[in-house]
Amino acid sequence: MSKPAAEFTPLNIAVLCVSDSRTLEEDSSGQYLADSLVEAGHHLADRQLITDDIYQIRAVISGWIADPNVHAVITTGGTGFFIRDSMPEAVSVLFDKSIDGFGEMFRLLSKDDIGMSTIQSRAIAGMANGTGIFCLPGSTGACRTGWDDILKEQFDNRTRPCNFVAHFMRANPGHD
């Protein structure tokens, strides 16, 4: 007798755009992520745009980490080498565990689109208080790569042999 297919488990995902030049209305990358996660069956828990300031970034993400109803955070922007790019420095101190494979796979997949310029990406991810934090570059193309080629599948509890959903739910067992 075969095992019945698992029912899809929607996640509550927050999206943060970090930009010194865009407004929320101009944020095509954050909009792409918000639209894509909803289209996949998840819930947009919150969406914000703030300037590239380490302490503002930490404050917003810390609030989401402390909220048991937020399973994951996806950020866009601030992962480059410009003087104001501070996403990795802002969030890495919040991680309980880093997810090294995320940045490695993101750069591997990005090579097909941008060649060796991918070495300038500082995309990172980690877990903090049971919440996944995934930091993508600011371009819509980078967000498309991150969502379509990595996160969409890893945020689907039906993905085998493993996915992140069990980790998010184990940390927040009372969440429906």
Phi, psi and omega per residue, in radians:
M1 nan 2.210 -3.114
S2 -1.435 2.656 -3.129
K3 -1.285 2.336 3.127
P4 -1.164 2.605 3.131
A5 -1.117 2.433 3.132
A6 -1.211 2.593 3.056
E7 -1.407 2.462 -3.133
F8 -1.071 2.372 3.095
T9 -1.907 1.902 3.119
P10 -1.271 2.491 3.107
L11 -1.847 2.748 2.988
N12 -1.730 2.016 -3.014
I13 -2.144 2.269 3.086
A14 -1.749 2.549 -3.133
V15 -2.127 2.254 3.109
L16 -2.161 2.157 3.008
C17 -1.782 2.298 3.078
V18 -1.951 2.030 -3.098
S19 -2.724 2.433 3.045
D20 -1.642 -0.068 -3.044
S21 -2.203 -0.296 -3.096
R22 -1.729 2.756 2.929
T23 -1.859 2.969 3.116
L24 -1.024 -0.662 3.140
E25 -1.171 -0.473 -3.128
E26 -1.658 0.010 -3.041
D27 -1.459 1.409 -3.121
S28 -1.204 -0.527 3.141
S29 -1.205 -0.859 3.103
G30 -1.107 -0.648 3.112
Q31 -1.148 -0.706 3.095
Y32 -1.043 -0.810 -3.142
L33 -1.106 -0.790 -3.137
A34 -1.062 -0.827 3.137
D35 -1.103 -0.743 -3.070
S36 -1.176 -0.723 -3.108
L37 -1.227 -0.620 3.073
V38 -1.178 -0.751 3.107
E39 -1.032 -0.577 3.137
A40 -1.367 -0.125 3.088
G41 1.849 0.050 3.135
H42 -1.559 3.052 3.129
H43 -1.932 2.362 3.038
L44 -1.407 1.851 -3.075
A45 -1.271 -0.627 3.141
D46 -2.998 2.763 3.063
R47 -2.538 2.217 3.138
Q48 -2.391 2.766 3.008
L49 -2.276 2.205 3.122
I50 -2.351 2.899 3.087
T51 -1.300 2.846 -3.088
D52 -1.376 1.379 3.137
D53 -2.232 2.168 -3.052
I54 -0.897 -0.771 -3.031
Y55 -1.344 -0.574 3.025
Q56 -1.163 -0.738 3.115
I57 -1.040 -0.869 -3.133
R58 -1.068 -0.691 -3.120
A59 -1.106 -0.840 -3.117
V60 -1.128 -0.865 -3.096
I61 -1.168 -0.654 3.097
S62 -1.068 -0.664 3.078
G63 -1.079 -0.717 3.122
W64 -1.231 -0.674 3.102
I65 -1.055 -0.662 -3.107
A66 -1.345 -0.257 -3.121
D67 -1.525 1.971 -3.102
P68 -1.144 -0.213 3.123
N69 -1.561 -0.062 3.072
V70 -1.778 2.040 -3.120
H71 -1.513 -0.638 -3.065
A72 -2.593 2.710 3.084
V73 -2.212 2.314 3.011
I74 -2.061 2.209 3.086
T75 -1.935 2.716 3.076
T76 -2.365 2.263 3.135
G77 1.775 2.779 3.051
G78 1.383 0.237 -3.085
T79 -1.807 0.092 -3.108
G80 -1.546 -2.722 -3.083
F81 -1.964 0.073 3.092
F82 -1.153 2.764 -3.035
I83 -0.964 -0.620 -3.102
R84 -1.544 -0.091 3.140
D85 -1.293 1.867 -3.022
S86 -2.333 0.277 -3.109
M87 -1.006 -0.892 -3.121
P88 -1.039 -0.696 3.136
E89 -1.186 -0.607 -3.125
A90 -1.226 -0.756 -2.989
V91 -1.702 -0.462 -3.044
S92 -1.063 -0.538 3.118
V93 -1.229 -0.283 3.126
L94 -1.487 -0.313 -3.051
F95 -1.191 2.349 2.902
D96 -1.423 -0.631 3.085
K97 -2.509 2.437 3.062
S98 -1.571 2.692 3.090
I99 -1.971 1.382 -3.018
D100 -1.038 -0.624 -3.102
G101 -1.075 -0.446 3.140
F102 -1.094 -0.940 3.141
G103 -1.094 -0.686 3.127
E104 -1.083 -0.830 -3.132
M105 -1.200 -0.658 3.117
F106 -1.042 -0.816 -3.141
R107 -1.148 -0.681 3.103
L108 -1.054 -0.835 -3.138
L109 -1.197 -0.618 -3.124
S110 -1.181 -0.447 -3.132
K111 -0.982 -0.613 3.131
D112 -1.106 -0.533 -3.103
D113 -1.629 -0.695 -3.000
I114 -2.141 0.163 3.103
G115 1.131 -2.578 -3.082
M116 -1.252 -0.113 3.030
S117 -1.072 -0.269 3.123
T118 -1.061 -0.401 3.139
I119 -1.172 -0.257 3.111
Q120 -1.516 -0.042 3.098
S121 -1.426 2.310 3.065
R122 -1.967 0.680 3.076
A123 -1.044 2.297 -3.121
I124 -2.448 2.927 3.074
A125 -2.688 2.770 3.086
G126 -2.941 3.048 3.091
M127 -1.964 2.415 3.090
A128 -2.475 2.060 -3.133
N129 0.954 0.627 3.124
G130 1.406 0.063 3.137
T131 -1.825 2.291 3.076
G132 -1.432 2.387 3.099
I133 -2.167 2.123 -3.048
F134 -2.209 2.025 -3.010
C135 -1.882 2.015 -3.113
L136 -1.906 2.728 3.003
P137 -1.083 2.964 -3.013
G138 -1.443 -0.208 -3.104
S139 -1.343 2.608 3.107
T140 -1.100 -0.641 3.097
G141 -1.068 -0.721 3.103
A142 -1.145 -0.685 3.110
C143 -1.172 -0.637 3.087
R144 -1.103 -0.797 3.105
T145 -1.062 -0.833 -3.113
G146 -1.086 -0.766 -3.125
W147 -1.313 -0.999 -3.006
D148 -1.127 -0.687 -2.991
D149 -1.699 -0.239 -3.117
I150 -2.285 -1.117 -2.928
L151 -1.224 -0.691 -3.109
K152 -0.945 -0.801 -3.128
E153 -1.254 -0.713 -3.090
Q154 -1.312 -0.284 3.066
F155 -1.659 0.156 3.119
D156 -1.884 2.002 -3.089
N157 -1.086 -0.230 -3.141
R158 -1.514 -0.118 3.139
T159 -1.249 2.224 3.130
R160 -2.057 2.571 0.240
P161 -1.470 -0.260 3.124
C162 -2.722 2.862 3.133
N163 -2.695 3.088 -3.096
F164 -1.469 -0.254 -3.002
V165 -1.012 -0.757 -3.139
A166 -1.050 -0.632 3.127
H167 -1.194 -0.726 3.131
F168 -1.149 -0.718 -3.090
M169 -1.305 -0.598 3.126
R170 -1.132 -0.634 -3.139
A171 -1.316 -0.437 -3.107
N172 -2.237 1.115 -3.006
P173 -1.119 -0.408 -3.123
G174 -1.435 -0.084 -3.104
H175 -1.340 2.355 3.071
D176 -1.695 nan nan
